[in-house]
Amino acid sequence: MLHIAVPAFFFPASNIDGWVPLRQVMGPNKPWMVLMTNSFFSSNACYDFALVLKSVFSPSPLKGRDLWVLVLGRFPTHHNIGIPEFKYVANMHGDETVGREVLLHLIDFLVTSYGRDPVITRLLNNTRVHIMPTMNPDGFEATKESGVLESWYNRNGADLNRNFPDAFENNSAGIQPETRAVMDWIKNETFVLSANLHGGALVASYTFDNVTGSLNGYSRSPDDDVFVHLAKTYSSNHASMYKGTGCDNRQTFPEGITNGYSWYQLEGGMQDYNYVWGQCFEITLELSCCKYPPAEQLEKFWRDNKVALIEYIKQVHLGVKGQVTDKNGNPIPNAIVEAKGRPHVCPYRTNEQGEYFLLLLPGTIGNNCIEFLSTVRQHPWSWLNSMFQTKEEQFCVCS
């Protein structure tokens, strides 16, 4: 079962239908409490955050451990027009624990900084941030209990990062409940940017992870320049990732980044699925050479990643966004909106509110322009509002 948890101080929780304060539903043996006390926060940390919870959808349960999502923002309970959706997901491999702990620190930092730090306040007022500290709670508990640090699978023995539909070849792996939950989550939200946090290396990896045929060791997406920028944004703001030093003397990553396929070929990965079918740019962040480090090292990992985590969230505001409506101001959903010269495997479409979000780098894009195709051409529309993030961005609108 996937839940959303939201900081209640952004709104009066008692006025929201269907939402209840965390302290009414969480006890010492509940999943979120276990999650919090497994970190080096105090056991009362979740009460300090004053969370509320809501059930979103229910995949088949695995040993009673649910997937939990925390949502932060000015409008945390629902999507608001013009506000982009961002997400972090960690611990999809049970033994890769650093990302899980780092995200708990990020939650603490964002919640306690809102209203005090103008940068964080502005970021949360203009972004809806979703944080899933663990996608594989069963795998994590099995790893901890057994002491075997090589068990990254879920309870069914499946690798969740090779379990998603693949754009390049048929993935015969049976879809796991955790995978289905995340796929439905992606379908039900308008995610624009994401990162999934792993361990076992120190590098920012970007799509594509797979390829049809041979591409001389590099699987380039139509938005490769944007993905390189996103990966460099994280690595350059990390305490040491930018140095490109591998976990042994045989492997290095220039500037701390790599194309996924250039590193190793992966079928059924989550970042490719997000980009192809979710209209969401996602990169993979490998945060530590040691997957399951001693507890006393966890605070340093947070310090090493703190700035990078915040700077990466800011990138959700790159490029152009807008809304497509008809002449009466009614939104047009499912309209194809693409930057010319950047064709996606699955064309990017407007959501139910007629919104589109395209991540593009600042600058003049030659003969490229934003194209409105398919459904739009079948409707009489006359209004389009695009918000450009920098003065250098220049786009033409094609009808």
Beta strands, then each sheet from edge to edge (+ up, - down):
strand 1: 2-7
strand 2: 20-21
strand 3: 51-57
strand 4: 67-72
strand 5: 85-90
strand 6: 128-132
strand 7: 191-198
strand 8: 201-206
strand 9: 257-259
strand 10: 281-288
strand 11: 320-325
strand 12: 336-339
strand 13: 355-358
strand 14: 370-373
strand 15: 383-388
strand 16: 397-398
sheet 1: 2+ 3- 1+ 4+ 6- 5- 7- 10- 8+ 9+
sheet 2: 13+ 11- 15+
sheet 3: 12+ 14- 16-
end
